[in-house]
Every structure is written in structure tokens, then in C-alpha cells.
């Protein structure tokens, strides 16, 4: 249970049970973790789009891609 105490001296306080506090802490940790995951996925999407753009440009121009651009391993 959460209880808001409104006092006359404008020092508002919120009290809650340990169970509620622990649950809120857990939810905050979950949200922060999800934000990190989303940021990592967005970065990966940008990198993939850049790779696709490079490969599409190479094919459209009719040029031959270098081994490095094509992602080939150096066997020499």
C-alpha cells in the first residue's frame, strides 16, 4: 500500500511497504535493461542498412566488389 502524506509545511512524503518498493525497483531495472537492448538493436539495424546500401550500390554500378567489401576472408 502506498500512502501520500500532505503536510502543512509543504514537505510532501510518500510512504510504501517494502514489498511495493522492491517491486518498483525491479520494474525500473527491467525498463533500463530493455532500453539497453533496444539501443543495441537500433545500432545493429543501422549497421545492416549501411551494409545493404554498400552492396546495393556495388551491384547497381556493375562494379566488382573487393574481397574486403564482399566480406571474404583473406586466405593468402
N, C-alpha and C positions, 0 to 999 in steps of 0.2 A: 504494500500500500504506500502511495506517495501522498505526502501532506505538505501543503504550502502554507507557511505561516506569514501573514502580513502584519507586521508590527508598525507601531506609530512612528518609530524613528527611521523609517524608510530603509531599514536593513532587512530586506526580504530573505527568507531562508527556506530551503526545501529539504525536507527530511524524507527518507525512504528506508525500507527494510534492506538488510544485507542481500537478500535474495534478488530484489529488484535491481540494486546497484550492480551485483555480479552479472545479471542478465544484460543490463545496459552495456557494461564493459565488454562482454562477449560479442554483442551485436556491433559495437564500434570497431572491435578488432576484425570482425568479419567484413564489414564495409571497407575498411582500409585495405585488407588483403585483396578484395575484389577490385578495388581501384587500381592496385598494382598490376593485377592480372590483365585488366582492360588496357592499361597503358602499354604493357608488353605486347599485347595482341595488336594494338594500333601501330606500334613500331614495326612489327613483323609485316603487317599489311602494306605499309608504306614501302618497305624494302622489296616486297614481292612485286608491287606495282612498278617500282623503278626497274627491276629486272625484266619484267614483261615489256615495259616500254623500250628498253635497250634491245631486247630480242626482236620485237616487232619492227623497230626502226631498221635493224640489220637486214631482216628478211625483205622489207618493203624496198630498200635501196638496192637489193640484189647483190649486195656485197657479201664477201665471205668473212665470217667472224673469226677472230683469232682464237687460239686454243684457250686462252685465259678467259675471254668473254663467253665462250661456249661452256665454260665450266669443266673443261677437260683436265685431267691430271697430267702433270709433266712426267713422262716416263724416261726421259733422257738423262 
